Amino acid sequence: MSADWQAFWTSWQCDVWLTLMLLLTAAIYARGWFRLRARGVRYFGPWQLAAMIGGLSAIYLALQSPLEAFGPLLLQMHMLQHLLLMFIAPPLIWLARPELPLLVGLPRLVRQLLAAPLLRDEGVQTLFRTIRHPGVAWILFVLATWIWHLPSLYTRALTSPVWHEAEHATFLLAALCFWHVVIAPYPHAHGANRWVVLPFLFFAGLQGTALSALLTFSDRVLYAHYLTVP
């Protein structure tokens, strides 16, 4: 094995807090999933549990695997992180129909004293309705994609851990809003306007293609940072 590949495979990250947060989310979801299954709720099968584990695993791979270490060195690695955070993890999470299992999986006191009052709050409900609106979700997704690929912000994200984490958080949150419109997970499926999905995806793909063409066929180096690294 070459020294480069050896360095790659030994470059796993060890962010304890992120790992614990992902494991805690998985545990809460699994607890709620088993409880709902025991009650005979038919909307949650093995596929939903597998989807949640897959979505959380995709986040872990994006942020804790060697992709994180090699992102500042290779554009391809950084782009693969973005794909995992925007196109793999969010749809898997929504396919898991996570809202009810996560709520049921919380300890009773946390659910009664914190989660339930928060979800009943009018301001919180208005916020959720707003970011789930197709127009708002689409704009958030496109803005996150284009703004973070501006050379100045892209370079800042490569050289600053705080900006790097902000970039990834923005991508993940914007993509969660976007894919919620596409998948309309239970219990939102019945009230969703499914006709909007086709143009929603088409124009999102169109702007993504435009950005890809701009990066691919640029006649100058857009990200000079990569000229200064091994």
N, C-alpha and C positions, 0 to 999 in steps of 0.2 A: 504494500500500500504506500502511495506517495505521501510525502510530508504534508502536502496540502489537504489531501483527503483525511489523513490522520488528525490533523488540526480541526477539520470540519466535524468529524464524528466525536471528538472529545470536547466540543464547545457547547455542551448543553448548559443552560442557565440554571440558576437556583434562587429564584425569587420566592421566598417562603410565603409571603403574604398572598401573592397571586395564586400560588398552588393551593393554599388553604382555602381561599375564596372559591376557587373552582370546585374543590372537593366538597366544601360545605354546600354549595349550590346543588351539586350532584346528589348529596345525601338527603337534602331537604326534598328535592324532586322525587327521589326514589321512595322516600317515606310516604309522601303524598300519593304517589302512583300505586304503591302496595295497598294503601288504605282505600283508595277509590276502587281498585280491583276487588278488594274484599267486600265492598258494598255492592258490587255488581254493576258499576258504572261502565257502560259499553264503549265509551269514547276513548279509552286508554288501554291499548294492547301492547305487546312486546315491541312493536315497531316504534311506538312513541318513546319508550324507555331507551331504545337503541339510538334513536335520533338525538335525544338530549345528550347522551354520553358522547356521541359523535360530534355534536356541536361544541361541547365544552372541550373535547380533545383537540378540535381544530384550533380553538383559541390558545390552548396550551402549546400546540406545535408552532403556532405563529409567533408566540412571545417567549417561549422557553427553550425551543430547540436550537440547533446551530444556525437556523435562519436568522435569529436575532443577532447573533455574534457576527455573521457574515453579511448582514444587510448593509452596513456602512462600507463594505468592501466591494460588493457586487450588486449592481442594479437588479439583476435577475432575482436574487435572494430577497431583496426588499419588495419587489413586485409580487413575489410569491406570498410574502406575509400579507400584503394587501388583499390578494385573492382569497386567502383563507379567512380573513377578517370580514370581507365584504360579500363573498359569493358562496362560501362553504358553511361557516359557523351560523350566520343568521337564519338561512332557510331551514337548516337542521333543527335549530332551537324552536322555531315556530311550528315545524312539523311535529314536534313533541307535544304541542298543545300545553304549554308550560304553566299557564296562569293558575288554573285550579289546582293541579298537583303541588305547585310551590306554596300556594296558600294553605292547603290542607296539611302539607308536610311541616309547616312551622309549629313550634311548641304552642300550646293553647294560649298561654299568657301573652306571648309575642303577637299571636294572631288577633286576640281580643283587644289588647291594649294599644297596639301599634299599627299593625297591618290593616285591620278592618276600618278604624277611624280614618286612616290616611286614604284608603281607597274610596271612602264615602265623601271625602272632602270635595267640595264643589270646584275649587281651584285645580286640584289634582285631576279630577275628571275632565275639566275643560282642557287642560294641558294634553292629556292622553288623546282626547278627541281631535285636537288640533294636529298633533304630530302623526296621527293615523290617517289624516285626510290625504287622498292621493296626490293632490297638487302640492301640499306642503312636504310630504314624504319625498316626492320626486325632486323638488328643489333642494332639499337638504342633502339628498344623495349626490346630486350633480355638483352642488357647491363644494361639498367635502372632497369629491374626486378632483375637481379642477383647482381649487385653492391650494390644496396640499401638494399639487404637482407644479406649482409656480416655482421657478428655480430658487428664489430667495427662501421661501418657506421649506421647500424640500431639503435644501442644504442645512437650514437651521435644525430640522428634525434629525438629520444625520449626525450632527455635531453636538446636540444638546439632549441629554436623557429626558429632561422635563418636556421639551417640545416633541421628542420622539413618542413619549407616552401619550401626550395630548393628541398627536396625529392618529395613533392607533385607536384611542378611545373615540375620537370623532368618526373615524371610518366605521367602527363597530356599531355605534349608536345610530348613525345615519342609515347604515345598511339594515339594522333591525327595523327602523321605521319603513324603509323601502319594501322589505320582504314581507312585512305584516300585511301590506296592501295586496301583494301577490297571492299569498297563501291564505289569508283570512282565517286564522286558526280558531278552533272552537274556544269560546262560545260566540265569536264574531261572524262566523261563516254565514249564518242565516240572514244577517242584515247587510251583507256586503254587496256592492254593485259590481258584479263579476265582469260586466261588459267593458269596464275601464282597464282591465288587466292587459289586453292586447296592445292598445296604443301606449299604455304606461311602460311596458317592456320594450316596445319597438323604439320609442324615442330615447329611452335610457340606453339601449344598445347603440343607437345612432350617435349620441354624444360620446359614448365610450370609444366607438370606432374613430371618431374625429380626433379625440385626444391621443389614441394609439398612433394614428397616422402622423400627427404632429410630432410625437416623440421619435417615431421611426425614421421619418424622412427629413428631419431637421438638418439644415446645412451647416449647423454649428453645434458645438458641445453645449448642452443645456445645463448639465450638472457637473461643473468643473471640479467638484469634490473628488470625483472618481479618477481624476488625473493625478491626484496627490497621494493615493493609497496604493499598496502593493497589488 
